[in-house]
């Protein structure tokens, strides 16, 4: 086998490693073997958030390019250590903020850039479903390991809004803990109001509180309101994007289903092209750090029951 074109898998659960090995022809190995293998160019870290720093830094120091799932880390200290390791190694380091690659979100950026709804001044986003019970050792339920619903889930929307509306100035958030044997003391449902430096406002809601076994296991919704119109989309009920606006005094109503493609595939393609062509990755360490700051500010606000300036989170 040409090891330079082969796939290697590291998984603490032997049955999962075996299943992936059989399905994709992957070689099962230890993390140490991966780091020592000069034929391995890229390491894709899909492990629980609290393990990201150690694994990413070790891989970067070993000369590997690293793709790391979001959120980048649980603390700014850990995230910055990862970013420093990437810069020192000269290797590519990308964080998987995949919402940037979803067609219905790409379309929002296109419509906003074209001025079809004018300047976006308000937004409302929801993302949620039942509690993620698939985590090994129930790690999602431990706030010290997952960061809760803002850090693990709503960070998707925080990241997208940052790219669309610019820097965040203040955050006011609330969250509730729905204690259960399974969920322990995690933050299960949260709401945050973001004020941007531009003056725009956004309402973000994230939930792990929906009962298990519902007909729709997970859903998203957004509404962007501009000075000339609005854009809405609900992935729970349908994939149709609606544009309502006025051009030269004439009303315009458009329904469309953005061309579907697998955003996860596109995300990984973009990273591989960055490695092959030696260009900047779409979501670098600094970008991921800034989105994490917003999520941590939301946690701080929810804990203190007051608005938090983003400058307080450093």
Secondary structure, DSSP 4 states (H G I P E B T S, - for coil): --GGG--EE--SSHHHHHHHHHHH-PEE--HHHHHH-TT--EEEE-S-GGGHHHHHHHHHHTT-EEEEESS--SSHHHHHHHHHHHHHHT--EEEE-GGGG-HHHHHHHHHHHHTTT-SEEEEEEEEEEE--TTSGGGGGG-HHHH-HHIIIIIHHHHHHHHHHH--EEEEEEEEE---BTTTBT---EEEEEEEETTS-EEEEEEEEEEPTT-S-SEEEEEEEEESSEEEEEETTT---EEEEEEETTEEEEEEE-PPP--HHHHHHHHHHHHHHHT---SS-HHHHHHHHHHHHHHHHHHHHTS-EEGGG--
